[in-house]
C-alpha cells in the first residue's frame, strides 16, 4: 500500500530533507499497523509507505455482529486454536470472483494452505486473500462488498491435522 504526500504550493518545494523526515516520522506514528518501508523523495515531496503483510495469527475469537445469513457459529462453540485471517490492506472485500458467482468459501468448507478465501479490491487492483494453513472455515466476519480496514478480522480457520 502506498501513500503520497504532495501539496502543490511553492513553499512545499522548498522543504528541506530534515523537514520532510520530520513530517514522515509524524505520519508514520499516526499510521496503523507495522510499517515495512518508508521512502522519502525530496524532489516531488513524495512519501511512499509500505506495510508488512498482515500476519495470519492464532487469536481468541471475538464474535462479530449477526448478519442476515449467519456466518459465525455460536460463541461457545469456538475452539481455542483458531487461526484468524486478517485484512492486509484497506479496500472492498469480495467473497466471490464476480457478482452473482458462488463464494470462494463458506462456513464449514475445508480449505488447503494457499487456497483463495476472498479478494480485496484497492485502487482498482484485486488482492487475493489466501489461507496460510489447511483447515475448516469456522467464521466469516465480513459481508460481501463491505469496506475493510487494515488488520480487520476476515475469516477464522480451525487448523486440520
Rosetta constraint file for C-alpha pairs under 8 A:
AtomPair CA 1 CA 49 HARMONIC 6.76 0.50
AtomPair CA 1 CA 50 HARMONIC 5.41 0.50
AtomPair CA 1 CA 51 HARMONIC 6.52 0.50
AtomPair CA 1 CA 89 HARMONIC 6.92 0.50
AtomPair CA 2 CA 48 HARMONIC 5.29 0.50
AtomPair CA 2 CA 49 HARMONIC 5.02 0.50
AtomPair CA 2 CA 50 HARMONIC 5.88 0.50
AtomPair CA 3 CA 47 HARMONIC 6.48 0.50
AtomPair CA 3 CA 48 HARMONIC 5.31 0.50
AtomPair CA 3 CA 49 HARMONIC 5.62 0.50
AtomPair CA 4 CA 46 HARMONIC 5.36 0.50
AtomPair CA 4 CA 47 HARMONIC 5.12 0.50
AtomPair CA 4 CA 48 HARMONIC 5.85 0.50
AtomPair CA 5 CA 45 HARMONIC 6.57 0.50
AtomPair CA 5 CA 46 HARMONIC 5.29 0.50
AtomPair CA 5 CA 47 HARMONIC 5.64 0.50
AtomPair CA 6 CA 12 HARMONIC 7.82 0.50
AtomPair CA 6 CA 44 HARMONIC 7.22 0.50
AtomPair CA 6 CA 45 HARMONIC 5.60 0.50
AtomPair CA 6 CA 46 HARMONIC 6.02 0.50
AtomPair CA 7 CA 12 HARMONIC 6.37 0.50
AtomPair CA 8 CA 12 HARMONIC 6.82 0.50
AtomPair CA 8 CA 13 HARMONIC 7.96 0.50
AtomPair CA 9 CA 13 HARMONIC 7.10 0.50
AtomPair CA 10 CA 14 HARMONIC 7.00 0.50
AtomPair CA 11 CA 15 HARMONIC 6.93 0.50
AtomPair CA 12 CA 45 HARMONIC 7.34 0.50
AtomPair CA 13 CA 43 HARMONIC 7.32 0.50
AtomPair CA 13 CA 44 HARMONIC 7.11 0.50
AtomPair CA 13 CA 45 HARMONIC 6.98 0.50
AtomPair CA 15 CA 19 HARMONIC 6.09 0.50
AtomPair CA 15 CA 20 HARMONIC 6.61 0.50
AtomPair CA 15 CA 42 HARMONIC 7.65 0.50
AtomPair CA 16 CA 20 HARMONIC 6.24 0.50
AtomPair CA 16 CA 42 HARMONIC 7.41 0.50
AtomPair CA 17 CA 21 HARMONIC 6.01 0.50
AtomPair CA 17 CA 42 HARMONIC 6.13 0.50
AtomPair CA 18 CA 22 HARMONIC 6.19 0.50
AtomPair CA 19 CA 23 HARMONIC 6.24 0.50
AtomPair CA 20 CA 24 HARMONIC 6.08 0.50
AtomPair CA 20 CA 40 HARMONIC 7.52 0.50
AtomPair CA 20 CA 42 HARMONIC 7.08 0.50
AtomPair CA 20 CA 45 HARMONIC 7.58 0.50
AtomPair CA 21 CA 25 HARMONIC 6.18 0.50
AtomPair CA 21 CA 40 HARMONIC 7.54 0.50
AtomPair CA 22 CA 26 HARMONIC 6.29 0.50
AtomPair CA 23 CA 27 HARMONIC 6.12 0.50
AtomPair CA 24 CA 28 HARMONIC 6.00 0.50
AtomPair CA 24 CA 40 HARMONIC 7.88 0.50
AtomPair CA 24 CA 47 HARMONIC 7.23 0.50
AtomPair CA 25 CA 29 HARMONIC 6.20 0.50
AtomPair CA 26 CA 30 HARMONIC 6.58 0.50
AtomPair CA 27 CA 31 HARMONIC 6.39 0.50
AtomPair CA 28 CA 35 HARMONIC 7.73 0.50
AtomPair CA 32 CA 150 HARMONIC 7.48 0.50
AtomPair CA 33 CA 51 HARMONIC 6.99 0.50
AtomPair CA 33 CA 52 HARMONIC 7.87 0.50
AtomPair CA 33 CA 150 HARMONIC 7.28 0.50
AtomPair CA 33 CA 151 HARMONIC 7.37 0.50
AtomPair CA 34 CA 51 HARMONIC 5.90 0.50
AtomPair CA 34 CA 52 HARMONIC 5.91 0.50
AtomPair CA 35 CA 49 HARMONIC 7.26 0.50
AtomPair CA 35 CA 50 HARMONIC 6.00 0.50
AtomPair CA 35 CA 51 HARMONIC 4.30 0.50
AtomPair CA 35 CA 52 HARMONIC 5.77 0.50
AtomPair CA 36 CA 49 HARMONIC 7.86 0.50
AtomPair CA 36 CA 50 HARMONIC 5.51 0.50
AtomPair CA 36 CA 51 HARMONIC 4.95 0.50
AtomPair CA 36 CA 52 HARMONIC 5.03 0.50
AtomPair CA 37 CA 48 HARMONIC 7.97 0.50
AtomPair CA 37 CA 49 HARMONIC 5.97 0.50
AtomPair CA 37 CA 50 HARMONIC 5.08 0.50
AtomPair CA 37 CA 51 HARMONIC 6.89 0.50
AtomPair CA 38 CA 47 HARMONIC 6.92 0.50
AtomPair CA 38 CA 48 HARMONIC 5.58 0.50
AtomPair CA 38 CA 49 HARMONIC 4.61 0.50
AtomPair CA 38 CA 50 HARMONIC 6.31 0.50
AtomPair CA 39 CA 47 HARMONIC 5.71 0.50
AtomPair CA 39 CA 48 HARMONIC 5.00 0.50
AtomPair CA 39 CA 49 HARMONIC 6.60 0.50
AtomPair CA 40 CA 45 HARMONIC 7.52 0.50
AtomPair CA 40 CA 46 HARMONIC 6.23 0.50
AtomPair CA 40 CA 47 HARMONIC 4.92 0.50
AtomPair CA 40 CA 48 HARMONIC 6.70 0.50
AtomPair CA 41 CA 45 HARMONIC 5.50 0.50
AtomPair CA 41 CA 46 HARMONIC 5.09 0.50
AtomPair CA 41 CA 47 HARMONIC 6.32 0.50
AtomPair CA 42 CA 46 HARMONIC 6.84 0.50
AtomPair CA 52 CA 88 HARMONIC 7.94 0.50
AtomPair CA 53 CA 88 HARMONIC 5.28 0.50
AtomPair CA 54 CA 86 HARMONIC 6.30 0.50
AtomPair CA 54 CA 87 HARMONIC 6.46 0.50
AtomPair CA 54 CA 88 HARMONIC 4.47 0.50
AtomPair CA 54 CA 89 HARMONIC 7.82 0.50
AtomPair CA 54 CA 150 HARMONIC 7.75 0.50
AtomPair CA 54 CA 151 HARMONIC 6.01 0.50
AtomPair CA 55 CA 85 HARMONIC 7.52 0.50
AtomPair CA 55 CA 86 HARMONIC 7.17 0.50
AtomPair CA 55 CA 88 HARMONIC 7.83 0.50
AtomPair CA 56 CA 83 HARMONIC 6.64 0.50
AtomPair CA 56 CA 84 HARMONIC 5.79 0.50
AtomPair CA 56 CA 85 HARMONIC 4.94 0.50
AtomPair CA 56 CA 86 HARMONIC 6.48 0.50
AtomPair CA 56 CA 132 HARMONIC 6.76 0.50
AtomPair CA 57 CA 83 HARMONIC 5.45 0.50
AtomPair CA 57 CA 84 HARMONIC 5.43 0.50
AtomPair CA 57 CA 85 HARMONIC 6.92 0.50
AtomPair CA 58 CA 81 HARMONIC 6.54 0.50
AtomPair CA 58 CA 82 HARMONIC 5.56 0.50
AtomPair CA 58 CA 83 HARMONIC 4.24 0.50
AtomPair CA 58 CA 84 HARMONIC 5.73 0.50
AtomPair CA 59 CA 81 HARMONIC 7.71 0.50
AtomPair CA 59 CA 82 HARMONIC 6.41 0.50
AtomPair CA 59 CA 83 HARMONIC 6.44 0.50
AtomPair CA 59 CA 84 HARMONIC 6.22 0.50
AtomPair CA 60 CA 80 HARMONIC 6.76 0.50
AtomPair CA 60 CA 82 HARMONIC 7.09 0.50
AtomPair CA 61 CA 75 HARMONIC 7.98 0.50
AtomPair CA 61 CA 78 HARMONIC 6.95 0.50
AtomPair CA 61 CA 82 HARMONIC 7.36 0.50
AtomPair CA 61 CA 156 HARMONIC 7.98 0.50
AtomPair CA 63 CA 72 HARMONIC 7.12 0.50
AtomPair CA 63 CA 75 HARMONIC 6.36 0.50
AtomPair CA 63 CA 141 HARMONIC 7.85 0.50
AtomPair CA 64 CA 72 HARMONIC 7.45 0.50
AtomPair CA 64 CA 141 HARMONIC 5.93 0.50
AtomPair CA 66 CA 70 HARMONIC 5.97 0.50
AtomPair CA 66 CA 71 HARMONIC 7.69 0.50
AtomPair CA 66 CA 72 HARMONIC 7.52 0.50
AtomPair CA 67 CA 71 HARMONIC 7.04 0.50
AtomPair CA 67 CA 143 HARMONIC 7.94 0.50
AtomPair CA 71 CA 106 HARMONIC 7.95 0.50
AtomPair CA 71 CA 107 HARMONIC 6.33 0.50
AtomPair CA 71 CA 139 HARMONIC 5.64 0.50
AtomPair CA 71 CA 140 HARMONIC 5.31 0.50
AtomPair CA 71 CA 141 HARMONIC 6.97 0.50
AtomPair CA 72 CA 107 HARMONIC 7.54 0.50
AtomPair CA 72 CA 138 HARMONIC 6.94 0.50
AtomPair CA 72 CA 139 HARMONIC 4.46 0.50
AtomPair CA 72 CA 140 HARMONIC 6.20 0.50
AtomPair CA 72 CA 141 HARMONIC 7.15 0.50
AtomPair CA 73 CA 77 HARMONIC 6.73 0.50
AtomPair CA 73 CA 78 HARMONIC 7.41 0.50
AtomPair CA 73 CA 138 HARMONIC 7.30 0.50
AtomPair CA 73 CA 139 HARMONIC 6.75 0.50
AtomPair CA 74 CA 78 HARMONIC 7.31 0.50
AtomPair CA 78 CA 82 HARMONIC 7.84 0.50
AtomPair CA 78 CA 138 HARMONIC 7.91 0.50
AtomPair CA 79 CA 158 HARMONIC 7.42 0.50
AtomPair CA 81 CA 158 HARMONIC 6.64 0.50
AtomPair CA 81 CA 159 HARMONIC 7.37 0.50
AtomPair CA 82 CA 156 HARMONIC 6.21 0.50
AtomPair CA 82 CA 157 HARMONIC 5.59 0.50
AtomPair CA 82 CA 158 HARMONIC 4.94 0.50
AtomPair CA 82 CA 159 HARMONIC 6.90 0.50
AtomPair CA 83 CA 156 HARMONIC 5.66 0.50
AtomPair CA 83 CA 157 HARMONIC 5.07 0.50
AtomPair CA 83 CA 158 HARMONIC 6.29 0.50
AtomPair CA 83 CA 159 HARMONIC 6.98 0.50
AtomPair CA 84 CA 153 HARMONIC 6.60 0.50
AtomPair CA 84 CA 154 HARMONIC 7.40 0.50
AtomPair CA 84 CA 155 HARMONIC 5.96 0.50
AtomPair CA 84 CA 156 HARMONIC 4.53 0.50
AtomPair CA 84 CA 157 HARMONIC 6.34 0.50
AtomPair CA 85 CA 131 HARMONIC 7.34 0.50
AtomPair CA 85 CA 153 HARMONIC 6.13 0.50
AtomPair CA 85 CA 154 HARMONIC 5.67 0.50
AtomPair CA 85 CA 155 HARMONIC 5.15 0.50
AtomPair CA 85 CA 156 HARMONIC 6.13 0.50
AtomPair CA 85 CA 157 HARMONIC 7.73 0.50
AtomPair CA 86 CA 150 HARMONIC 7.72 0.50
AtomPair CA 86 CA 151 HARMONIC 4.96 0.50
AtomPair CA 86 CA 152 HARMONIC 5.26 0.50
AtomPair CA 86 CA 153 HARMONIC 4.38 0.50
AtomPair CA 86 CA 154 HARMONIC 5.19 0.50
AtomPair CA 86 CA 155 HARMONIC 7.07 0.50
AtomPair CA 87 CA 129 HARMONIC 7.91 0.50
AtomPair CA 87 CA 148 HARMONIC 7.04 0.50
AtomPair CA 87 CA 149 HARMONIC 6.76 0.50
AtomPair CA 87 CA 150 HARMONIC 5.33 0.50
AtomPair CA 87 CA 151 HARMONIC 4.73 0.50
AtomPair CA 87 CA 152 HARMONIC 5.29 0.50
AtomPair CA 87 CA 153 HARMONIC 6.50 0.50
AtomPair CA 87 CA 154 HARMONIC 6.42 0.50
AtomPair CA 88 CA 150 HARMONIC 5.67 0.50
AtomPair CA 88 CA 151 HARMONIC 5.95 0.50
AtomPair CA 89 CA 120 HARMONIC 7.93 0.50
AtomPair CA 89 CA 122 HARMONIC 7.95 0.50
AtomPair CA 89 CA 148 HARMONIC 7.94 0.50
AtomPair CA 89 CA 149 HARMONIC 6.59 0.50
AtomPair CA 89 CA 150 HARMONIC 4.58 0.50
AtomPair CA 89 CA 151 HARMONIC 7.17 0.50
AtomPair CA 90 CA 120 HARMONIC 7.92 0.50
AtomPair CA 90 CA 122 HARMONIC 6.87 0.50
AtomPair CA 90 CA 147 HARMONIC 7.39 0.50
AtomPair CA 90 CA 148 HARMONIC 5.60 0.50
AtomPair CA 90 CA 149 HARMONIC 4.59 0.50
AtomPair CA 90 CA 150 HARMONIC 5.02 0.50
AtomPair CA 91 CA 120 HARMONIC 5.63 0.50
AtomPair CA 91 CA 121 HARMONIC 5.32 0.50
AtomPair CA 91 CA 122 HARMONIC 4.70 0.50
AtomPair CA 91 CA 123 HARMONIC 7.98 0.50
AtomPair CA 91 CA 147 HARMONIC 5.55 0.50
AtomPair CA 91 CA 148 HARMONIC 5.60 0.50
AtomPair CA 91 CA 149 HARMONIC 6.94 0.50
AtomPair CA 92 CA 120 HARMONIC 5.22 0.50
AtomPair CA 92 CA 121 HARMONIC 5.07 0.50
AtomPair CA 92 CA 122 HARMONIC 6.68 0.50
AtomPair CA 92 CA 145 HARMONIC 5.82 0.50
AtomPair CA 92 CA 146 HARMONIC 5.65 0.50
AtomPair CA 92 CA 147 HARMONIC 4.33 0.50
AtomPair CA 92 CA 148 HARMONIC 6.03 0.50
AtomPair CA 93 CA 118 HARMONIC 7.16 0.50
AtomPair CA 93 CA 119 HARMONIC 5.95 0.50
AtomPair CA 93 CA 120 HARMONIC 4.54 0.50
AtomPair CA 93 CA 121 HARMONIC 6.61 0.50
AtomPair CA 93 CA 142 HARMONIC 7.62 0.50
AtomPair CA 93 CA 143 HARMONIC 7.52 0.50
AtomPair CA 93 CA 144 HARMONIC 5.97 0.50
AtomPair CA 93 CA 145 HARMONIC 5.35 0.50
AtomPair CA 93 CA 146 HARMONIC 5.50 0.50
AtomPair CA 93 CA 147 HARMONIC 6.05 0.50
AtomPair CA 93 CA 148 HARMONIC 6.42 0.50
AtomPair CA 94 CA 118 HARMONIC 5.81 0.50
AtomPair CA 94 CA 119 HARMONIC 5.27 0.50
AtomPair CA 94 CA 120 HARMONIC 6.11 0.50
AtomPair CA 94 CA 121 HARMONIC 7.71 0.50
AtomPair CA 94 CA 143 HARMONIC 7.84 0.50
AtomPair CA 94 CA 144 HARMONIC 4.88 0.50
AtomPair CA 94 CA 145 HARMONIC 5.47 0.50
AtomPair CA 94 CA 146 HARMONIC 7.62 0.50
AtomPair CA 95 CA 103 HARMONIC 5.00 0.50
AtomPair CA 95 CA 104 HARMONIC 5.95 0.50
AtomPair CA 95 CA 105 HARMONIC 7.45 0.50
AtomPair CA 95 CA 117 HARMONIC 7.26 0.50
AtomPair CA 95 CA 118 HARMONIC 4.81 0.50
AtomPair CA 95 CA 119 HARMONIC 6.68 0.50
AtomPair CA 95 CA 143 HARMONIC 7.72 0.50
AtomPair CA 95 CA 144 HARMONIC 5.45 0.50
AtomPair CA 96 CA 100 HARMONIC 7.83 0.50
AtomPair CA 96 CA 101 HARMONIC 5.85 0.50
AtomPair CA 96 CA 102 HARMONIC 5.89 0.50
AtomPair CA 96 CA 103 HARMONIC 4.09 0.50
AtomPair CA 96 CA 104 HARMONIC 5.33 0.50
AtomPair CA 96 CA 118 HARMONIC 6.54 0.50
AtomPair CA 96 CA 119 HARMONIC 7.65 0.50
AtomPair CA 96 CA 144 HARMONIC 7.96 0.50
AtomPair CA 97 CA 101 HARMONIC 6.56 0.50
AtomPair CA 97 CA 102 HARMONIC 7.89 0.50
AtomPair CA 97 CA 103 HARMONIC 7.28 0.50
AtomPair CA 97 CA 104 HARMONIC 7.27 0.50
AtomPair CA 97 CA 118 HARMONIC 7.92 0.50
AtomPair CA 97 CA 119 HARMONIC 7.69 0.50
AtomPair CA 103 CA 118 HARMONIC 7.91 0.50
AtomPair CA 104 CA 116 HARMONIC 6.70 0.50
AtomPair CA 104 CA 117 HARMONIC 5.46 0.50
AtomPair CA 104 CA 118 HARMONIC 6.10 0.50
AtomPair CA 105 CA 109 HARMONIC 6.24 0.50
AtomPair CA 105 CA 117 HARMONIC 5.83 0.50
AtomPair CA 105 CA 118 HARMONIC 7.76 0.50
AtomPair CA 105 CA 137 HARMONIC 7.60 0.50
AtomPair CA 106 CA 137 HARMONIC 6.81 0.50
AtomPair CA 106 CA 140 HARMONIC 7.78 0.50
AtomPair CA 107 CA 136 HARMONIC 7.75 0.50
AtomPair CA 107 CA 137 HARMONIC 4.94 0.50
AtomPair CA 107 CA 138 HARMONIC 5.56 0.50
AtomPair CA 107 CA 139 HARMONIC 5.79 0.50
AtomPair CA 107 CA 140 HARMONIC 6.87 0.50
AtomPair CA 108 CA 136 HARMONIC 5.88 0.50
AtomPair CA 108 CA 137 HARMONIC 5.18 0.50
AtomPair CA 108 CA 138 HARMONIC 6.20 0.50
AtomPair CA 109 CA 136 HARMONIC 5.57 0.50
AtomPair CA 109 CA 137 HARMONIC 5.46 0.50
AtomPair CA 110 CA 134 HARMONIC 7.52 0.50
AtomPair CA 110 CA 135 HARMONIC 5.62 0.50
AtomPair CA 110 CA 136 HARMONIC 4.32 0.50
AtomPair CA 110 CA 137 HARMONIC 6.38 0.50
AtomPair CA 111 CA 115 HARMONIC 6.27 0.50
AtomPair CA 111 CA 131 HARMONIC 7.25 0.50
AtomPair CA 111 CA 134 HARMONIC 5.57 0.50
AtomPair CA 111 CA 135 HARMONIC 5.46 0.50
AtomPair CA 111 CA 136 HARMONIC 6.06 0.50
AtomPair CA 111 CA 137 HARMONIC 7.28 0.50
AtomPair CA 112 CA 131 HARMONIC 6.90 0.50
AtomPair CA 112 CA 133 HARMONIC 6.53 0.50
AtomPair CA 112 CA 134 HARMONIC 4.27 0.50
AtomPair CA 112 CA 135 HARMONIC 6.63 0.50
AtomPair CA 113 CA 130 HARMONIC 7.55 0.50
AtomPair CA 113 CA 131 HARMONIC 5.10 0.50
AtomPair CA 113 CA 132 HARMONIC 4.93 0.50
AtomPair CA 113 CA 133 HARMONIC 4.33 0.50
AtomPair CA 113 CA 134 HARMONIC 4.66 0.50
AtomPair CA 113 CA 135 HARMONIC 7.90 0.50
AtomPair CA 114 CA 130 HARMONIC 5.30 0.50
AtomPair CA 114 CA 131 HARMONIC 5.09 0.50
AtomPair CA 114 CA 132 HARMONIC 5.82 0.50
AtomPair CA 114 CA 133 HARMONIC 7.37 0.50
AtomPair CA 115 CA 130 HARMONIC 5.28 0.50
AtomPair CA 115 CA 131 HARMONIC 5.50 0.50
AtomPair CA 116 CA 128 HARMONIC 6.41 0.50
AtomPair CA 116 CA 129 HARMONIC 5.75 0.50
AtomPair CA 116 CA 130 HARMONIC 4.28 0.50
AtomPair CA 116 CA 131 HARMONIC 6.51 0.50
AtomPair CA 117 CA 128 HARMONIC 7.67 0.50
AtomPair CA 117 CA 129 HARMONIC 5.57 0.50
AtomPair CA 117 CA 130 HARMONIC 5.23 0.50
AtomPair CA 117 CA 131 HARMONIC 6.53 0.50
AtomPair CA 118 CA 128 HARMONIC 6.22 0.50
AtomPair CA 118 CA 129 HARMONIC 5.14 0.50
AtomPair CA 118 CA 130 HARMONIC 7.14 0.50
AtomPair CA 119 CA 126 HARMONIC 6.08 0.50
AtomPair CA 119 CA 127 HARMONIC 5.34 0.50
AtomPair CA 119 CA 128 HARMONIC 4.59 0.50
AtomPair CA 119 CA 129 HARMONIC 5.41 0.50
AtomPair CA 120 CA 126 HARMONIC 5.73 0.50
AtomPair CA 120 CA 127 HARMONIC 5.13 0.50
AtomPair CA 120 CA 128 HARMONIC 6.65 0.50
AtomPair CA 120 CA 129 HARMONIC 7.21 0.50
AtomPair CA 121 CA 125 HARMONIC 5.43 0.50
AtomPair CA 121 CA 126 HARMONIC 4.49 0.50
AtomPair CA 121 CA 127 HARMONIC 6.11 0.50
AtomPair CA 122 CA 126 HARMONIC 6.60 0.50
AtomPair CA 122 CA 127 HARMONIC 7.56 0.50
AtomPair CA 133 CA 159 HARMONIC 6.47 0.50
AtomPair CA 134 CA 159 HARMONIC 5.85 0.50
AtomPair CA 134 CA 160 HARMONIC 5.73 0.50
AtomPair CA 134 CA 161 HARMONIC 7.83 0.50
AtomPair CA 135 CA 157 HARMONIC 5.73 0.50
AtomPair CA 135 CA 158 HARMONIC 5.19 0.50
AtomPair CA 135 CA 159 HARMONIC 4.14 0.50
AtomPair CA 135 CA 160 HARMONIC 4.46 0.50
AtomPair CA 135 CA 161 HARMONIC 7.97 0.50
AtomPair CA 136 CA 157 HARMONIC 5.40 0.50
AtomPair CA 136 CA 158 HARMONIC 5.15 0.50
AtomPair CA 136 CA 159 HARMONIC 6.59 0.50
AtomPair CA 136 CA 160 HARMONIC 6.92 0.50
AtomPair CA 137 CA 155 HARMONIC 7.18 0.50
AtomPair CA 137 CA 156 HARMONIC 6.10 0.50
AtomPair CA 137 CA 157 HARMONIC 4.67 0.50
AtomPair CA 137 CA 158 HARMONIC 6.53 0.50
AtomPair CA 138 CA 155 HARMONIC 7.55 0.50
AtomPair CA 138 CA 156 HARMONIC 5.35 0.50
AtomPair CA 138 CA 157 HARMONIC 5.27 0.50
AtomPair CA 138 CA 158 HARMONIC 6.21 0.50
AtomPair CA 139 CA 155 HARMONIC 5.65 0.50
AtomPair CA 139 CA 156 HARMONIC 5.04 0.50
AtomPair CA 139 CA 157 HARMONIC 7.21 0.50
AtomPair CA 140 CA 154 HARMONIC 5.89 0.50
AtomPair CA 140 CA 155 HARMONIC 4.50 0.50
AtomPair CA 140 CA 156 HARMONIC 6.50 0.50
AtomPair CA 141 CA 153 HARMONIC 6.40 0.50
AtomPair CA 141 CA 154 HARMONIC 5.07 0.50
AtomPair CA 141 CA 155 HARMONIC 5.94 0.50
AtomPair CA 142 CA 146 HARMONIC 6.64 0.50
AtomPair CA 142 CA 148 HARMONIC 7.98 0.50
AtomPair CA 142 CA 153 HARMONIC 8.00 0.50
AtomPair CA 142 CA 154 HARMONIC 5.95 0.50
AtomPair CA 148 CA 152 HARMONIC 6.44 0.50
